[in-house]
Amino acid sequence: MGTPKSLSRIRDLYSDNLGRDGPVSTAVGWNSAESQKLRFDKLTEVIVDDGQPFSVNDYGCGYGAHLEYLQGRGMRVNAYHGYDISSEMLATARTRQKDFNGKLDLHQSTQLQSEADYTFVSGTFNVRFDATEEEWKQFILTKLDEINRHSRRGFSFNLLSTYVDWQEQHLFYGDPLFWFDHCKRHYARKVALLHDYPLYEWTIIVRH
């Protein structure tokens, strides 16, 4: 696939960030806690909040901030499956969630191993480093197929937008029209593209 070197560099980047900044938004690439929360707001719109407990896959979970966000909103998460390639991030998540009242599974893996009601991907696809744009696009397409198979009720993900006037060379920018069309054609009839919030990115939610 042409991405192992990039994944290794991504792992080292976030491990180093955590060591420098601690478990805060900048450690996972966001410049403020407010922007991190806004991303969670958008991603979480996929959830049909009927008051019933639900399970979560968090692909690129970092230190578990999205779980903390869901708990803060009073949502009834009964199982949380976090995936990350940084062992330091996972160790921090395990410590921070030691009192979580549900099933807690944390995996150092790029492959989903659990089926859940919802899957979230927040910022995980943004950094490509040495992978070409086409290699990284194919990586994301393959990963979305996997995420779709492992999400009973739906999933959501975000990407940096191509609707910008400047791009950093090591990042991946996704054409929102391409990704919306792909999700609509391949995954579900109920797909929404959110591109109306003040960040240089978009969010897609897919409901099964």
N, C-alpha and C positions, 0 to 999 in steps of 0.2 A: 504493500500500500504506500510505501515511501514516507511513513510518518514516525517510526520508532525513535529516530533521533530528535525529532521535534517534541515528542511526548516526554522524552528524558529531560529536555531543556525546560519544558513547561513544569514538570515535577520540581526541578531544582529552583525555578523562579519562585514558585509559591511557597516552597519550604523555606527559602531564604527570606521572603517577605514576612512569613510568620515569625521567624526568628528575630527579625528586626523590629516589626511593628506590634507583634502579639496578635491575639484573635480579634481583629477589628476589620472594618471594610477595606482598608487599603491593602491588607494582606492578601485579599482575593481579587485585587485589581480595580476596586471602585474607589473613587476619590473622596467619597463622603458617605456617612451612614444614611443620609437622606436619599442619595441616589440609589443606594443598595435597597432601601425600603421601597422606593418607587418601583424598582424592578420586581421585587417580590409581590407588590400590589398587582402588577400586570400579569405576572405568571400565575398567580393564585386565582385569577378570574376564571380559569378552567374548572375550578371546583364548583360543583353544584352543592351548596351548603344546605343540606336537608336535616342537619342536626345529628346525622348518623356518623359513627366512627368510620374512618377510612385509612388506607395504607398508602405509603409514599415511597417511590424511588427518587432519590436525589442524585443525579448524575453530575459529578463534579461538586461534591457536597462541601468541600472545604472544612471549616471548623463547625459546621452544623447550624449556620445562621438562619437558614430557611425554616428549619424545624423550630427554632426559638421564635421566629416570627409567627408561625402558625399557632404555636402554643399561646403566644401573646394575644392573638385574636380569639382565643377561646375555642379553636377548632379541635375536634376530637380525633387526633392522630393515634391509631392503635398499633401501627407498625411503621418503622422508619428504616429504610434500607439506603444507606449512604455509600456512594462510590467516589473514590478519589485515588490519584496515583501518588500522592504525598503521604507517607506514613506519619509525618509530623502533624499534618492537618487532621488525620484520622485519630491520632492519639489525643489531640486537643478536643476534638468533637466528643470522644468517648468520656473524657473527664468532665466536660461541660454538661453532658447529658446523662450523668450517672444516676440522676433521680428521675429520669424519664419514665413515666408510667405506661409503658407499652413495650413492644418488641423492638429492640435496637440491634440492627445488623450493620456493621461497617466493613467495607470491602476495599482492599487495595487492588483495584482491577479496572480495566477499561471495558470489560464485558459485563453486561447485566446478567445477574444470576437469579433474580427474584421477579415474580409478577406482583404488581401492586395496582391499586385503583388509579393512582395518578403518578406521572413521572414529570419531574422538573429538570430543566437544564438552564442554568443562569450563568452566562458568560463563558461557559466551558469551551465553546467553539470559536472564541474570538482570536486566540493566539495560535498562529501556525508556524512561526519561526522559519525553519529551513524547508518545510514542505511547500511545493508550488501551490498556486491557487487551485489548480485542477485536482491535484492530489488531495488537498484539504476538503474541497467540495465533495469528492467521492467518499472521503472518510465520513463526512457529516451525513451524506445520503445513506450510506450503509448503517451508520449508527441510528438514524431516524427509523429505518426499517426495524431494527432491533428494539428500539424504544416502543414503537407502535405495537409490536408483538407482546411486549411485557407490560402494557398499560391497559387495564380493563375498562376504565371509564374515560380516559383521555390523557393528554400530555401537553406541555407547553415548553417553549424554548425561545431564546432571543439571540440576535446576531447584530453586529454593527451594520449600519445601513450604507448602501452605496450612494444614498442621497446626502453626500458630504462634499465639501470643496477641497478636502485634503485627506490623504490616507497615509498611515504609517506602514512601512514596508513589511514589518513582521506580523501584522494583524490581518485578519480575514474579514472582508466586507461582503455582505450578502445582499443580492438584489431581492427586495421583499416580494416583488411580483413573481419571480421564479419560484421562490420557496412557498408562497401561498398556493400557486398553481400545483406544485408538486404534492403538497399535503392534501389539497382538495381532490386531486385525481387519484391518489394512492391510499389515503388513510381514512377519510371520513367525509360525510356530507356537511357536518357542522364544523366549519373552520373559520376563525376570525383572525384578521391581521390588525394589530394595534400599532399605529405609527403616529399617534397624536399627542405624545408626551415629550417633555423637553430634554430628551437625551438623543445622542446621535446613533440611535439603534431602533429596532422594532421587536415586537413580540408576536409570536403566532401561538394560538391555542387551538387544540384539536380535541373535539368531544366525540366519543364513540356513542 
